[in-house]
Amino acid sequence: MTSPIRPGTTIATAELLERIEDYYDTVPRATATVREVGPFSLFVATEGWPYYARPRRGDVGAVTARDVDTVLAAQQELGVPRQIEWVHEITPSLLVAARSAGMPVQECPLLVLRHELSAGAPDGIEVSVLQPDNERFAAARAAVAAGFAERDELRPEPVFEWISNRVRRRLLSVVGAFDSSGAAVGGGSHAVRDQVSELTGIAVLPGHRRRGIGAAITQALTADAIAAGATTVFLSADGEDVARVYQRVGFERLGTACIAEP
């Protein structure tokens, strides 16, 4: 299915962006119901994390502020987060439409792996792919939560059964980083669908940053994704500074992932 790619985009980049947009449309379908609301597909989670609305695959035409208002109203009626996500180069009209509808929009650099990663774990750090029955699984999840909260203190992080099920079904893979004492200092995850995988939730405790741990987590996730059949590995960065970190280890800027939410 094709969309009106933003003018000036090369054919190779356009094909890759379309593949990533297909991925974004595919991932939630395993654990969500889908409602078509105007030019949007509204994903309503049946378990676990809440999902978002995205532009329907195919040529939906120019999206308007009224379209945005309609899907936000549907989300509010369903009691799910009022959130829309999209790739800017695939649906360029949505950026103006969302802002015209009063929605703040975060523009995140979208990066794809172009070069083989060579970053190994720094001395005293072990990075491992974890299964839910591993006693370190919960600690790794807690370290990710602490990293995003900008604190070094780990707090108990529940490992819900739906998370365990996704890992067992290979819908999700989790990596943890541990220091020489065995304490969790970071982690991340990825999810393979149709030979594409997105790296998500990569975080390191503030007190352990600038040591190459994040790069080692990224390498471990990438290696696991490729072993699981991924030929395209990508991620979205929380800002230009973070994007530059990933660019230094083998990722290349491809486009912009947008998130609109109150």
Sequence and secondary structure as in RCSB ss.txt:
>XXXX:A:sequence
MTSPIRPGTTIATAELLERIEDYYDTVPRATATVREVGPFSLFVATEGWPYYARPRRGDVGAVTARDVDTVLAAQ
QELGVPRQIEWVHEITPSLLVAARSAGMPVQECPLLVLRHELSAGAPDGIEVSVLQPDNERFAAARAAVAAGFAE
RDELRPEPVFEWISNRVRRRLLSVVGAFDSSGAAVGGGSHAVRDQVSELTGIAVLPGHRRRGIGAAITQALTADA
IAAGATTVFLSADGEDVARVYQRVGFERLGTACIAEP
>XXXX:A:secstr
      TT  HHHHHHHHHHHHHHHHGGGGGEEEEEETTEEEEEESSSS   EEE SS      HHHHHHHHHHH
HHHTS   EEEETTTSTHHHHHHHHTT  EEEEEEEEE S       TT EEEEE TTSTTHHHHHHHHHHHHTT
 S        HHHHHHHHTTS EEEEEE TTS EEEEEEEEEETTEEEEEEEEE GGG SSSHHHHHHHHHHHHH
HHTT SEEEEE SSHHHHHHHHHTTEEEEEEEEEE  
